[in-house]
Amino acid sequence: MKRFHISLLSLGLLIMVLSSCSKSSVNPTQDGNWVYEGDFGGTARSNATSFVIGNYAYVCTGIDAQHNRYNDLWQFDPTGTTSWSQLTTNKQMTPRSSAVGFEIGGKGYVGTGYDGYYGLSDFWQYDPVANSWRQVASLGDANNGQRVRYDAVAFGLDAAGYGYVGTGNDGVNYYSDFWRFTPPTTSNATDSGSWNQINDLPGYKRTQAVAFTYKNQGFVVTGVGTGGTSVNDFFSFDPTQPNNSQWYQLRHITNYSTDTYDDGYISIVRSQAVGFVMLNTLSDGGGDRAYLTTGTAGSITWAYNFADSLWNQKTSYERSARAGAVGFAVQNKGFVGLGSSGGSGTGSSWANMDEWYPDEPYNQQD
């Protein structure tokens, strides 16, 4: 059975889409399909964080429409008949929103964020085998002290054996610094891992950016910079390179060059968005893609081709435009959901989760 409901966009967003007719524009009925896969198991919320371990995704923290913050944990099984299972709540961790999460060595890590009054720097490790939490080293070091922040980005690179956290803000200052986390090697309470500051992200200081990983590299894109301007630079991070060349600048995400390839890049820039990576897609010539959607650009979705470093527009996320959603890929399936109409817990909050089918025409799936 086909699906025919299409989400309503704001007038301003509609004008933006209609004015973007170019070689990068897409007929949104032809280029990928979003399919509702059920509601989140917990309270509807925004500004939650997620990480993926093996065949499961995990979602925790966040803020609801009544400004309640959370420290619960939910596991998502994309193949299960009951997709969501509640796991151990981290009762020692202050409920928070706008935190970060990543995976290293089969364990999840959650930290930083905002508790409604202050930015945070503490970090916590989740062990899926024991279904238990333990506190690890807070972001920062002996020379710099704790480095509180929220709306940062994070990624884990298993081949390197490290997690990475950077950017974000503390309520006054925006950041471009980056930190490398060495996880604990034992379960001993005195072994909490450590943080070391690495080279800053070379571009603008920013908050509310997006990070994703591909082939043991991290990628940072989008966000809002000092003064409230959406940034247009794009960087990859390769831990195998010397310190002064680990960051590499990729092509800008606006019509920045004198070439024609980016003439249609008018709606990639945004903040409070989500990104995820899917391998071996078939559409657009096939290959591996990163997908960017939701946030302050509304529901417009873009795909990044790792092979040629180009972006092309895809079917828009069909539900209400939202900020502060979660997005992840698990078992090579992409999912987006949660979020709020106002971002940062303001406005309506949603619990829906939708799966992205990049190689199918819109409305093909039930």
N, C-alpha and C positions, 0 to 999 in steps of 0.2 A: 504494500500500500504506500502510495507516495505522500509526501508531506508538503503542504501548501502554505503554512503560515510563515510570514516574513516579518522580521522585527521592524518597528518604526524607528527611524533615525530623526534626530533633531533637524530643524529646517536648515541651520547653518551647516551641519554635516552633509545634508542632502545636496546643498548648493556646492559644497566642496567636491563631492563625488561627481556631480554633473559637469563641473567645470574642468575635470581632469581628463577629458577625452584626449588620449594620445596613444602611442604604441604600447605604453605600459598599462593602459586601462584594460579592464576585463568585463565581459558580460557576466554578471554574477550568477547567472543560471547555468553556466557551462564549466566552471573551473574549480571543482572541489565541492564537497558536501558536508554540512554539519548535521549530526544526528544526536538527538537527546538520548542520554544513557542513564537517566535516573537522577535523583537528588542526593546530595551529600548527606552522610549519616548523622551529622551533628547540626547545630544551630546555623542558620544562614548567616554568612559573615563576609567581610572583606579583609584585605591586608593580612591574610594568613600566609604561611610559608609551607613549602613542600620539599621533599627529597625522595629519591627512588633508590631502593635496595633490591637488586635481583628482579624478581617478577612482580614486585609490589610497589605502589606509590604510597607515600605517607603525607598527611596534611595535619598541621597543628597551628596553634595560636590564632590570632585574628581578632576582629572587633565586629560586633553586630550593630543593628540599627539603633539600639538603645544605649550604645556606647559601653556595653559590657565587653571586657577582654577575656581571652581564654588561654589556658595552658593544657588543653586536652589533646589527644592524639588519635588519629583515625587512619586505618589501613585500607587501601583501595586495591581490589583484585579485579582486573579488567576481564577476566574469564569467569568469574564466579556468578552464581545466580543471585546471591546477596553480595553486592559489590563492596559495601562498607562494613568494617568491623571496628568497634572502639577498643583501643588498647590502653595501656597504663597511662593515666594522667600524671604529668610531672608536677606534683603538688608543691615541690620545693621551688619551682621556677615561677617567678612573678608573671602573672598573666600579662600578655603583651600583644601588640600589633606591629606591623612593619618590620618584622624580624627577617633573618635570612636562614636558609638551610642548605646543607650539602651532604654528600655521602663520601666516605673514604673507608676503604678496607672492610666493607660490609657493615658499617655502622653509620647512623645518621647523626648530624650535628645541627643544633639550632641555637641561635644566639643573637645578640644585639636587639634592637627594637625599641618600642615606646610603651610605657605603662600608663599613659594619661597625664603624667606629670614630668617625667624625666626620660632622657635617652638612656639606654642600657649598654653594657659591655660584656655581660656574663655569657658563658657558653655551656651547653649541655650535650652529652653524648647519649644516644639511644642505641641499645643493643637489642636487635630483633629476636635473637635466640632466647635471651633471658627475659625479654619484654620488660626492660628496666632502664632507668635513667641514672646517670651520674654526672656531677659537675666536673668540668674540665677548666683549663686556663681561660681567664677572661681576655678579650681582645686587648692587646697592648703588651708592653714589656717594661723591664726595670728602668730603662732610660726614658721612656715616654709616658709611663703610667697607663692607666686604663683609658681606652679610646672609645668613649660612648658614641653611639650613632643609631640612626634608624633610616629606613628606606635605602639601605645599602644594597650591594649585589654580592653574590658568593657563587663559587663553583668548586667542585672537587675533581682532582685529576688522579685517578687510581694508579695509572702507570708511574706517575711521579711520586705518589704516596703522600700528597699534601692537599690541604684545602686552602682556599684563597678568599679573602673578604676585602672589599674596598668601596670607595665612594660613599654616598649617603650624606646625612646632615645631623647636626646636634640641636636643631632648633634655631640656631643663629648662623653657623658656618656650614658651607658646603665643602666636600672633600674630594680629593683625587688620589689620596694615599691608598696603598694596597699592602696587605699583610698575608704572610704564609703561615699556615698552621701545621705543625708537626704533631700527629696524634699520639696519644699514650701507647706504649708498647706492652704494658701490663695492666692488670686490673687493680693493682695496688693503689690505694687512695692517694698516696703521695705522688703518683705518676699521673700528672694532669695534662701532659703535652705542653707545647710552647708555641709562642708567636714570634715571628721575626718580620720586621718591616722590609719590604722589597721596593723596587723602583715604582714611583707613582705612575698611575695611568697618565700617558703623555697629553691627553686632550684636556677639555674643559673640566673644571670641578663640577660635580653633578650629583643629583639625587634622583631616586625613582627611575633608575635605568633598568635594563634587562641584561642578563648574562645567560649564556648557554655553553655547552662543551661539544667538541667534535674532534675525534682522533687525538686525544690527549692535549688538546689546546682549549683555552678558554676564550670566549668572545664577549665583548661589552659594547652595547649599542643603545642609543636613545637616552632619554632622561631629560631633566630640566636643569639648566645651569644658573649661576648667580645672576640675579636680575629677573628670573622667571622665564628666560628664553629657552625654548627647546633646542637641544644641541643636535648637530648633524654629523658628528664624526663617528668613527667605527674602528675598533681595535681588536686584534687577536693577541693572545698571550701564549708563548711557547716556552715551557720551563726547561727545555733541553738546550736553549741558546744561552750565550753569555749574558750576564746581568744587564749590560747596557743595550742589549738588542732583543730582550725577551718580548717586549711590546712592539707590535708592528701595525702601522696604520693602514687600514683598508680604504676602499673608496667611500666617499661621503654618501649620505643617504638623502641628499637633496640634489637638485639640478646645479651641481657645483662646477663640473668640468665644461670645456668647450666642445666635447664630443656629444653624440646624440644618445648614447646608451642611457643617460640619466635624465633625459628631457621630461619623462613622466613621473619622476620621483618627487611628487608634491604632497604625499600623505603618509610617508613612512615615519617621519619624525613624530614623536609622542613621548609621554611619560606615563607611569603607572600601568604599563602594558605587561604582557606575558610573552615568553618565547619557549620553543621546544624544538627538538631535532628528530627527524624521521629519516631512515635509511632506505635506499633502494626503491624510491618512488618511481612511478612510470610516466607520469604526466610531464609536460614541458621538456621532453627529451630524456627524461629519466634521470636518476641519480639521487644523491643525498641532499636534503634541504633542511634549513631552519625556517620556522614559521613564527611570525610576529603578528599579534592581534590584540584587540581591545585597548584600553587606556584612553588618553585624552584625544586620540584620533577617532574615537567612536568604535565602530565594529569593523573597520577596514582591515583586511588581512593581506600580508605580503609574505612571499617566499624568497629565501636567499639561497642561491645555488652555489655550493662550495666549489664546484668545478670551474666556474667562470667568474665568480664574485659579482654576479648580477642579481638584481631583485626583479620579481614580477608580481603583479597584483593578482590575488585569488578571490574566491567567493568570500564575501564579508561574513563575519560571525553573525549568525542570524538572530540572536536574541538581543534584548535591550542593550544599548551601549552602556559600558561599565568601566570602572577603574578598580584597581586593587584586586583583580581576579587571581586565580592560580592557574598555571599551565604546566603540563609535564608530559613526557613521553615514557611509556612503560610497555615492555614487550613490543616495541616499535609501533605503538599506537599513541596518537596524540589526543590529549584531553584538555578542555578549558572549562572553567566554571567558577562559581562563587562571585564575589565582587559586589560593588555598590554603585548606585547612580551618581553619588557625589564624591566618591573616593574618601579615604581616611575615615570610613565608618559613617559618613553622612548620607542622608537619603535612604532609599530602599536598599535592602540587602537580598541577595539571591543564593539559593542552594543548588541550582541546577548544575549538572555536568553534561557536557556535550563532547562527542568524539568527532575528530576531523578525519575525513576520508579524502585524501588529496587527489586520488585518481578516478573519482566518480563524479558524474554530473550532478548538479544540485537537484534535490528531491528524489533521487533514485532510491535512497534508503528510507525505510519506515521510521 
